[in-house]
């Protein structure tokens, strides 16, 4: 399927007989679920839903590997964490939260109402959800940045209660940086639990875990599957899958930088996807060489190497326009345009979670503190999903009010539409009101005529 080439990452050339089949395999990155995972997750959800807090504790001990009996983080633990963090790290977390907060404040929608002549009113009332759950993964890496990205938009719209779930280590401890991030992001309560059982606890509640209205945040395949299964019981943001980056680069880009961008996402997870599309075959070769070189000193080289070999690709296209066309088909979570005319080319992009423009904008700045959210659609869902934002934590309620003149103006058309659908109850609900309006009108006219006769 891939062209013969020395290196870790498969090389594909657009237009060859093998390309379409190989590219389809790359696009099918959501095909990593299994019936075995679904069976396990269903049992865990049923166990927590039916057994309550006792079964949740049993799951925490079995799956998280921490022998905890009390799951909620105490205020003393939060304060102790803040005291142990390097002041410079604390400042960096604060700066990240501030920048993300400033970005999302600009996007808060307002309630509105419009009044029509004749006594018609319609509009939207916008209110925050009452309680939301933030899931923050643990395990292979620690993600204080995920705390900030998930919690800050909820905090910005003043969700009354933001509850966070994240797994503790084998000693029952949480990373101080994660606790500090929760503090600056506006989280109200934290529970030491991870995996599918944490999602179930947030969705259904237990004697000690409050039930939430929505669950957001990334996680492994068990977490993603659990979110899918509880959808409808609660709202979810999306089924977040493994991270992915697609770089479109021409000869103006620096091979070492492009290689670093690919590796930066590949080091997250063996299932991460990292793809380069370029119109220059020599450039692709230089990037391949740089990947080999940089992996030699990477701490998570084993993870990155597996991801690059199995879910990565260096694609050689005809020109930049074809690169963008292929990128739109793939619909990447992160799209890097390492081009001199990145602003111009970005206008041709139709499917991407976030676009990073130019040679000095690595994905890492978006991951941490640029401002826009790093919780982005994965697995090709950028075709129809958007980044996490304040809208995800708001409810919009429609407002409609008709006074008698407005119902008299439009009621007949409403009844006609009801008749089209054969819904006589709908018709009658309007007709009864119109009858009263007509009677009242006739009574007023009769009264005026009686007054006029008396005057004569």
C-alpha positions in Angstrom: 0.0 0.0 0.0 2.8 2.4 0.7 5.7 3.3 -1.5 9.0 1.6 -0.7 11.1 3.9 1.4 13.5 3.7 4.3 12.1 5.1 7.5 9.5 4.7 10.1 6.5 6.4 8.5 4.8 5.0 5.4 5.1 7.1 2.2 2.2 7.4 -0.1 1.9 9.1 -3.5 -1.3 10.5 -4.7 -2.5 9.1 -8.1 -0.9 5.6 -7.7 -3.1 2.6 -7.7 -2.3 1.9 -4.0 -3.1 5.4 -2.8 -6.9 5.3 -2.3 -6.9 2.0 -0.4 -4.1 3.2 1.9 -5.7 6.6 2.4 -9.1 5.0 3.3 -7.4 3.0 6.0 -5.9 6.2 7.4 -9.4 7.8 7.4 -11.0 4.9 9.2 -9.3 5.8 12.5 -12.6 5.4 14.4 -12.6 1.7 13.7 -10.7 0.9 16.8 -13.6 -0.1 19.0 -14.5 -3.7 19.7 -17.5 -5.6 20.9 -15.3 -6.8 23.8 -14.8 -3.2 25.0 -18.5 -2.5 24.6 -19.4 -5.5 26.7 -17.1 -4.5 29.5 -18.3 -0.9 29.5 -21.9 -1.9 29.6 -21.3 -4.1 32.6 -19.4 -1.4 34.4 -22.2 1.2 33.8 -24.9 -1.2 34.9 -22.9 -2.0 38.0 -22.5 1.6 39.1 -26.0 2.6 38.1 -27.6 -0.3 40.0 -25.2 -0.7 42.9 -24.5 3.0 43.7 -21.5 4.2 45.6 -20.5 0.8 47.0 -20.0 -0.6 43.5 -18.3 2.6 42.4 -15.7 2.2 45.1 -15.2 -1.4 44.1 -14.6 -0.3 40.5 -12.1 2.4 41.6 -10.1 -0.2 43.5 -10.2 -2.8 40.6 -9.7 -0.5 37.6 -7.9 2.6 38.9 -5.6 0.5 41.2 -6.0 2.9 44.1 -7.4 1.6 47.4 -9.6 4.6 48.2 -12.7 4.6 50.3 -13.2 8.4 50.2 -13.1 9.8 46.6 -13.6 13.5 47.0 -10.5 15.8 47.2 -10.5 17.8 50.4 -9.8 21.5 50.6 -6.6 20.7 52.5 -5.4 18.6 49.5 -6.0 21.5 47.2 -4.2 24.0 49.4 -1.3 21.6 49.9 -0.9 21.1 46.2 -0.7 24.9 45.6 2.0 25.2 48.2 4.2 22.4 46.5 4.1 23.8 43.0 7.0 25.8 41.6 5.9 29.5 41.4 6.9 29.7 37.8 4.7 26.7 37.0 1.9 28.2 39.0 2.2 31.4 37.0 2.2 29.5 33.7 -1.0 27.7 34.6 -2.6 31.0 35.6 -1.5 32.6 32.4 -3.0 29.7 30.4 -6.3 29.9 32.3 -6.4 33.7 31.8 -5.9 33.5 28.0 -8.4 30.7 27.5 -10.9 32.7 29.7 -10.4 35.9 27.7 -11.0 34.0 24.4 -14.2 32.3 25.6 -15.6 35.5 27.2 -15.8 37.0 23.7 -18.1 34.1 22.5 -20.9 34.3 25.2 -24.3 34.5 23.4 -27.0 36.7 24.8 -30.6 36.3 25.5 -32.8 38.2 23.1 -36.4 39.1 22.3 -38.2 40.6 19.3 -41.6 42.2 19.6 -43.9 42.2 16.5 -46.7 44.5 15.7 -50.0 43.1 16.9 -48.7 41.6 20.1 -46.3 38.9 19.0 -43.1 38.2 21.0 -40.4 35.6 20.3 -36.9 35.1 21.4 -34.3 33.0 23.2 -33.3 32.9 26.9 -29.8 31.6 27.5 -28.9 30.1 30.8 -26.0 27.9 32.1 -26.5 24.3 32.9 -26.9 23.6 36.6 -24.1 21.1 37.0 -21.5 19.7 34.6 -18.9 16.9 34.8 -15.3 17.4 33.6 -13.4 14.2 32.8 -9.6 14.5 32.9 -7.6 11.5 31.8 -4.7 10.1 33.8 -2.6 7.0 33.2 0.1 7.4 30.5 0.4 11.2 31.0 -0.9 14.0 33.2 -3.0 16.7 31.6 -3.4 20.0 33.6 -4.1 21.6 30.3 -7.2 19.5 29.8 -8.5 20.7 33.1 -8.2 24.3 32.0 -9.6 23.7 28.5 -12.7 21.8 29.8 -13.5 23.8 32.9 -12.8 27.4 31.9 -15.6 27.7 29.3 -18.1 26.3 32.0 -16.7 28.8 34.5 -17.0 31.7 32.1 -20.8 31.2 31.7 -21.1 30.7 35.5 -22.2 27.1 35.7 -23.1 26.8 39.4 -21.3 23.6 40.0 -18.4 22.2 38.0 -17.5 18.6 39.1 -14.2 17.0 37.9 -13.3 13.3 37.8 -9.8 12.1 37.3 -8.0 8.9 38.4 -5.6 8.9 41.3 -2.3 7.0 41.4 -1.8 3.8 43.3 -1.2 5.9 46.5 -4.5 7.7 46.1 -2.8 11.0 45.1 -3.4 13.4 42.3 -0.8 15.4 40.6 -0.4 18.8 42.3 -0.3 20.5 38.9 -3.7 19.0 38.0 -5.2 20.2 41.3 -3.7 23.7 40.8 -5.1 23.8 37.2 -8.6 22.9 38.7 -8.2 25.8 41.1 -7.4 28.4 38.5 -10.0 27.0 36.0 -12.9 27.4 38.4 -13.6 23.7 39.3 -15.8 23.3 42.5 -15.4 19.6 43.4 -13.0 16.9 42.4 -13.4 13.1 42.7 -10.6 10.6 42.4 -12.1 8.2 39.8 -11.4 7.3 36.2 -12.5 5.2 33.4 -16.0 4.0 32.4 -17.1 3.8 36.1 -16.4 7.6 36.5 -18.5 8.4 33.5 -21.3 6.2 34.9 -21.1 7.9 38.3 -21.3 11.4 36.8 -24.2 10.3 34.6 -26.4 8.6 37.2 -25.0 9.9 40.5 -24.4 7.9 43.6 -25.0 8.5 47.3 -21.9 10.7 47.3 -21.3 11.7 43.6 -23.7 14.3 42.3 -25.5 13.6 39.1 -24.5 16.1 36.3 -26.3 17.4 33.3 -23.4 17.0 30.9 -20.1 15.2 30.7 -17.2 16.6 28.7 -13.5 15.7 28.3 -11.3 13.2 26.5 -10.3 9.8 27.6 -9.4 6.3 26.4 -11.6 3.9 24.4 -13.4 2.8 27.6 -14.2 6.4 28.5 -15.3 7.3 25.0 -17.5 4.2 24.8 -19.0 5.0 28.2 -19.9 8.5 27.1 -21.7 7.1 24.1 -23.7 4.7 26.2 -24.8 7.3 28.7 -25.8 9.9 26.1 -29.4 10.6 26.5 -29.2 10.2 30.3 -26.9 13.1 30.2 -25.5 15.3 27.4 -21.9 14.8 26.2 -19.6 16.9 24.1 -18.5 14.3 21.6 -16.9 10.9 21.4 -13.3 12.0 21.6 -10.9 9.7 20.0 -7.1 9.6 19.9 -5.4 12.8 18.9 -4.4 13.6 15.3 -2.4 16.1 13.4 -2.2 16.8 9.7 0.5 19.1 8.3 0.4 20.6 4.9 3.9 21.9 4.1 5.8 23.0 1.0 9.5 23.7 0.5 9.4 26.9 2.5 8.9 24.8 5.7 11.7 23.5 7.9 11.8 19.7 7.9 12.9 19.5 11.5 10.0 21.6 12.7 7.5 19.6 10.7 8.9 16.4 12.1 8.6 17.8 15.6 4.9 18.7 14.9 4.2 15.1 13.9 6.0 13.7 16.8 4.3 16.0 19.3 1.0 14.4 18.7 2.3 10.9 18.1 3.8 10.8 21.6 0.3 11.0 23.1 -0.9 7.5 22.3 -0.1 4.5 20.1 -3.4 5.2 18.3 -2.6 8.8 17.6 -2.5 9.9 13.9 0.2 12.1 12.4 0.2 12.8 8.6 2.2 15.1 6.4 0.9 16.1 2.9 3.4 17.9 0.7 3.9 18.6 -3.0 7.7 17.9 -2.6 9.0 14.3 -2.4 12.5 15.5 -1.4 10.9 17.4 1.5 9.0 14.3 2.6 12.3 12.4 2.6 14.0 15.1 4.8 11.1 15.0 7.2 11.4 11.2 7.4 15.1 11.6 8.3 14.3 14.1 11.0 11.7 11.9 12.5 14.2 9.1 12.8 16.8 11.5 14.3 14.4 13.1 16.8 12.9 9.9 18.1 16.3 8.8 19.4 16.1 11.4 22.2 12.4 11.4 22.8 11.3 10.1 26.2 8.1 8.6 24.8 9.8 7.3 21.6 8.2 3.8 21.8 4.7 5.2 21.8 5.4 7.8 19.1 7.2 5.2 16.9 4.2 2.8 17.0 1.7 5.6 16.2 3.8 6.9 13.3 4.3 3.5 11.8 0.7 2.3 12.1 -1.4 5.5 11.8 1.0 8.0 10.2 1.9 8.8 6.6 4.0 11.1 4.5 1.8 11.8 1.4 3.2 13.3 -1.7 0.6 15.3 -3.8 0.7 17.2 -7.0 0.5 20.7 -5.6 -0.7 22.6 -2.5 -4.3 22.7 -3.8 -4.4 18.9 -3.9 -2.8 18.8 -0.4 -5.7 20.9 0.9 -8.3 18.8 -1.0 -6.9 15.6 0.7 -6.8 17.4 4.1 -10.5 18.3 3.7 -11.3 14.7 3.1 -9.4 13.6 6.2 -11.0 16.4 8.4 -8.2 16.5 10.9 -8.4 17.5 14.5 -5.3 19.7 14.2 -4.3 21.1 10.8 -0.9 22.8 10.4 -0.4 24.9 7.3 3.4 25.3 7.1 3.2 27.5 4.1 4.4 31.0 3.3 0.8 31.8 2.1 -0.9 30.0 4.9 -3.6 32.7 5.4 -4.6 32.5 1.7 -4.6 28.7 1.6 -6.6 28.5 4.9 -9.6 30.0 3.1 -9.8 26.7 1.1 -10.0 24.6 4.3 -13.5 23.4 5.0 -12.9 20.6 7.6 -10.6 21.0 10.5 -10.9 21.3 14.3 -8.2 24.0 14.6 -5.9 25.5 12.0 -2.3 26.6 12.9 -1.1 29.1 10.4 2.5 29.6 9.2 5.9 28.4 10.3 5.9 29.7 13.9 2.7 28.2 15.1 3.2 24.7 16.5 0.2 22.7 17.7 1.7 23.0 21.2 0.7 26.6 21.5 -2.9 25.7 20.9 -2.6 22.8 23.3 -1.7 25.1 26.2 -2.4 28.8 26.1 -3.1 30.4 22.7 -6.7 30.9 23.8 -8.9 28.7 21.6 -9.9 25.4 23.1 -7.8 22.3 22.5 -10.8 20.0 23.0 -11.5 19.4 19.3 -13.4 17.0 17.0 -11.5 13.8 16.2 -11.9 10.8 13.9 -13.2 12.9 11.0 -16.0 14.5 13.0 -14.6 18.0 12.2 -17.0 17.7 9.2 -19.9 18.4 11.6 -18.5 19.0 15.1 -16.8 22.2 16.5 -14.3 22.9 19.3 -15.5 22.8 22.9 -16.8 26.3 23.9 -19.2 28.2 26.0 -22.1 27.0 23.9 -21.5 23.5 25.3 -22.5 24.6 28.8 -25.5 26.7 28.0 -29.2 25.9 27.4 -31.3 28.0 25.0 -35.0 28.2 25.7 -37.4 29.5 23.0 -39.9 32.2 24.1 -43.2 32.8 22.3 -46.1 35.0 23.2 -49.2 35.8 21.1 -51.7 38.5 22.1 -55.2 38.3 20.6 -54.5 40.5 17.6 -51.5 38.4 16.6 -53.4 35.1 17.0 -56.2 36.6 14.9 -53.6 37.5 12.2 -51.9 34.1 12.0 -54.4 31.7 13.6 -56.2 30.7 10.3 -52.8 29.7 8.7 -51.9 27.7 11.8 -55.2 25.8 11.5 -54.6 25.2 7.8 -51.2 23.7 8.5 -52.7 21.5 11.2 -55.4 20.3 8.8 -52.6 19.4 6.3 -51.2 17.0 8.9 -54.5 15.7 10.1 -54.0 17.0 13.6 -57.4 18.1 14.6 -56.4 18.7 18.2 -53.9 21.2 17.1 -56.5 23.0 15.0 -59.0 23.0 17.9 -56.5 24.5 20.3 -56.3 27.6 18.0 -60.0 27.6 16.9 -61.3 27.8 20.5 -59.2 30.8 21.2 -60.2 32.5 18.0 -63.9 31.9 18.8 -63.4 33.7 22.1 -61.6 36.6 20.3 -64.4 36.9 17.8 -67.1 36.8 20.5 -65.2 39.5 22.5 -64.9 41.6 19.3 -68.6 41.2 18.5 -69.5 42.1 22.1 -67.4 45.3 21.9 -69.0 46.2 18.6 -72.5 45.7 20.1 -71.6 47.8 23.1 -70.4 50.6 20.9 -73.6 50.4 18.8 -75.7 50.5 22.0 -73.8 53.6 23.2 -74.3 55.3 19.9 -78.1 54.7 19.9 -78.3 56.1 23.5 -76.5 59.2 22.4 -79.1 59.6 19.5 
